[in-house]
Amino acid sequence: MTEIVKVKGVPVTLGDKKYIIPPLNLGALEQLQERLAAFTGGIDAASVGTVLDAAHAALLRNYPDITRDDVAAVVDVGNMGEVMEAVMDVSGLKRKAIEAEAAAGELTGKG
């Protein structure tokens, strides 16, 4: 069964579940703007906190019951870059490329 989500986004597997991570809405972006601008991509406390807060804010759009602790349990050093890339897919280019690839697979029977 295909999961229905409210907001299109980038599919990312976290733990044993695939999530659709949409970009941040403007309210969350406004709240996190200074922290996102200062984001280094490192594993310092500020960067880790920014990843968790941004991922949580984005995931809430499709998973209203997800908690920050849930996000912290599945985002790790190995996937935090992928998660931030999905969260910050403001233009939708990554999502659109994934959708085009999936559509091409369906047309060729490889999807």
ChimeraX attribute file (.defattr): number of C-alpha atoms within 10 A of each C-alpha:
attribute: neighborCount
match mode: 1-to-1
recipient: residues
	/A:1	3
	/A:2	4
	/A:3	7
	/A:4	9
	/A:5	14
	/A:6	10
	/A:7	14
	/A:8	16
	/A:9	26
	/A:10	26
	/A:11	16
	/A:12	15
	/A:13	16
	/A:14	16
	/A:15	13
	/A:16	7
	/A:17	9
	/A:18	12
	/A:19	18
	/A:20	25
	/A:21	31
	/A:22	27
	/A:23	28
	/A:24	24
	/A:25	13
	/A:26	10
	/A:27	10
	/A:28	15
	/A:29	17
	/A:30	11
	/A:31	11
	/A:32	16
	/A:33	14
	/A:34	10
	/A:35	17
	/A:36	18
	/A:37	8
	/A:38	11
	/A:39	16
	/A:40	13
	/A:41	15
	/A:42	12
	/A:43	13
	/A:44	10
	/A:45	9
	/A:46	14
	/A:47	18
	/A:48	20
	/A:49	15
	/A:50	19
	/A:51	26
	/A:52	23
	/A:53	18
	/A:54	26
	/A:55	25
	/A:56	24
	/A:57	27
	/A:58	25
	/A:59	25
	/A:60	17
	/A:61	20
	/A:62	19
	/A:63	16
	/A:64	11
	/A:65	10
	/A:66	14
	/A:67	14
	/A:68	16
	/A:69	10
	/A:70	12
	/A:71	19
	/A:72	16
	/A:73	12
	/A:74	15
	/A:75	20
	/A:76	17
	/A:77	10
	/A:78	8
	/A:79	15
	/A:80	21
	/A:81	15
	/A:82	15
	/A:83	23
	/A:84	19
	/A:85	15
	/A:86	24
	/A:87	24
	/A:88	20
	/A:89	18
	/A:90	15
	/A:91	9
	/A:92	16
	/A:93	11
	/A:94	17
	/A:95	21
	/A:96	14
	/A:97	12
	/A:98	15
	/A:99	14
	/A:100	12
	/A:101	13
	/A:102	14
	/A:103	14
	/A:104	13
	/A:105	12
	/A:106	11
	/A:107	10
	/A:108	9
	/A:109	8
	/A:110	9
	/A:111	10
